[in-house]
Structures are given as structure tokens and as C-alpha cells.
Amino acid sequence: RVLFRSVAAHPGASACSVHRLPVHRPLCVVLGAEGEGISAEVLDVCEVQASIPMESGVDSLNVAAASAVFFSEIRRLRGEPAGASGGIGWVG
């Protein structure tokens, strides 16, 4: 039994908005390397692909900025106060 939902931070056409990310289960957020992104093999095993809505002509953020947006939005969606860890940690 899988205890977490795997989420690829990916700007693909099939990606949902990070603002609509299902956060009711623990998450494993996968962020790709700048320039290379996430490999096709990893994208295939992620349950959800989520993107950050951006202005026209902008197609990506650096990985530090993208991770800040993702984790801040996850805390907001969970109703956690700003500054709370909310169980968010790093594995690397």
C-alpha cells in the first residue's frame, strides 16, 4: 500500500495547476534539474503532474523558486499557518 501521492512539478499540458493540487494525503514532490527537467521514466511513475501558472512567454522557473511556490501552496491548501513546517521535509 502506498502511503503518499507522488507529484511531478512539471509544466506539461496534462498537468493540473498547483492551486488545485490534491493535498489530503502525504506528498512526495519531484522537482527536476534546471534545464533537463524530470526524466520520462520518473514522470511515468508519478501519480499527478502539477504546474505553476505563469504569464504568457514564461515557461519555467529555477528549481529554488519553483520549490518555494509548490511548498508554500501546499501549506496554504492544507490550511496551515505561514511558517509552519507542516511535515514538509527534504530528501536528497
CORHU-V558540 format. One record per residue. N is the residue number from 1. SS is DSSP state (A for helix, B for strand, O for the rest). OMEGA is omega in whole degrees, 0 to 359 (NA if undefined). D_FIRST is the distance of its C-alpha to the first C-alpha in whole Angstrom. Layout:
# CORHU-V558540
N&SS&OMEGA&D_FIRST / N&SS&OMEGA&D_FIRST
This chain:
# CORHU-V558540
1&O&179&0 / 2&O&184&4 / 3&O&180&6 / 4&B&176&9 / 5&B&178&11 / 6&B&184&13 / 7&B&175&17 / 8&B&174&20 / 9&B&191&23 / 10&O&182&25 / 11&O&183&28 / 12&O&182&28 / 13&O&182&29 / 14&O&184&26 / 15&O&172&25 / 16&B&177&24 / 17&B&176&27 / 18&A&180&25 / 19&A&179&27 / 20&A&183&24 / 21&O&176&21 / 22&O&187&18 / 23&O&183&18 / 24&O&175&16 / 25&O&172&13 / 26&B&184&13 / 27&B&168&14 / 28&B&182&15 / 29&B&180&18 / 30&B&178&20 / 31&B&182&24 / 32&O&176&26 / 33&B&179&29 / 34&O&180&32 / 35&O&183&34 / 36&O&182&31 / 37&B&181&28 / 38&O&181&25 / 39&O&179&25 / 40&A&180&24 / 41&A&179&21 / 42&A&177&19 / 43&A&181&20 / 44&A&182&19 / 45&A&177&15 / 46&O&181&15 / 47&O&186&14 / 48&B&169&17 / 49&B&181&21 / 50&B&181&23 / 51&B&175&27 / 52&O&178&29 / 53&O&182&32 / 54&O&177&35 / 55&O&177&39 / 56&O&179&40 / 57&O&177&41 / 58&O&184&38 / 59&O&179&35 / 60&O&173&34 / 61&O&174&34 / 62&O&189&33 / 63&A&178&30 / 64&A&179&31 / 65&A&179&32 / 66&A&180&29 / 67&A&178&27 / 68&A&178&29 / 69&A&182&29 / 70&A&185&25 / 71&A&174&25 / 72&A&180&28 / 73&A&177&27 / 74&A&178&23 / 75&A&180&25 / 76&A&180&27 / 77&A&178&25 / 78&O&179&23 / 79&O&181&27 / 80&O&180&27 / 81&O&177&30 / 82&O&179&32 / 83&O&179&31 / 84&O&180&28 / 85&O&178&26 / 86&O&180&23 / 87&O&179&20 / 88&O&180&21 / 89&O&183&22 / 90&O&169&22 / 91&O&182&21 / 92&O&NA&23
